[in-house]
């Protein structure tokens, strides 16, 4: 038991206040810089009082980075990744917990080990598959000799190609699987009484109905928390969308930040870059604010 004393409370609140200042200071500087004009934003030191040029800077950033189109792509991309992770992890955890088959624990730990293999580690083979999703099947046909046999018999050359570049499928599919979500759902499903599943089975309900009508409503808070985390995670993705979206008309908002950063010999308009940064970070920030109640409940709630 921790004894709460005035000195202890003062130390704790001081540390928390210091941490809050450190966390919010960069955000405050971005807000101030986005409201200044070109001359003021390049002063050393930077003024700590807001200016009156935010709308001008925001309009310039909106046009230069084509944020209207790119924000729509980002919302679709992040929503699809978040929803896909929630649905796929819920189904994977359900099959591991409620279906008795050999090797299910091994499968779970194999899924869990993938946490040590982030996208950056497997970026080359993932991009190769995205460039042609049917390449593995083409390799199987070539190795087994089917391609040569068909070409010898009919003169037709089998060449399987399905490119996923510059498409929502190529953006979303490699990011949908999540070991973290599977682990969270598995831990929650283990807390659900076995009697609930047995009662559902006695009422004549199958596995799908038990999953849809019982487990999913019970895990609503967990789904909301996981979706919020994964939406923000997907929104901040940079490397994979930068590789997949080779078409300048098809991309997401985060990758457009590079068009707002002043070049080496360009105009140092950091005020426009900061205004664009605020616009790009607004959707996930608003989502976290709106979903905060359910997000916290999904992480710390003990009512099952």
Secondary structure as UniProt FT lines:
FT   HELIX           6..34
FT   HELIX           38..41
FT   HELIX           54..64
FT   TURN            65..66
FT   HELIX           67..98
FT   TURN            102..103
FT   HELIX           104..113
FT   HELIX           114..116
FT   TURN            119..122
FT   HELIX           123..131
FT   TURN            133..134
FT   HELIX           135..144
FT   HELIX           146..154
FT   TURN            165..166
FT   HELIX           168..176
FT   HELIX           179..191
FT   HELIX           194..202
FT   TURN            203..204
FT   HELIX           207..210
FT   HELIX           211..215
FT   HELIX           216..218
FT   HELIX           220..235
FT   HELIX           239..244
FT   TURN            248..249
FT   HELIX           254..256
FT   HELIX           257..260
FT   TURN            264..265
FT   HELIX           270..290
FT   HELIX           292..300
//
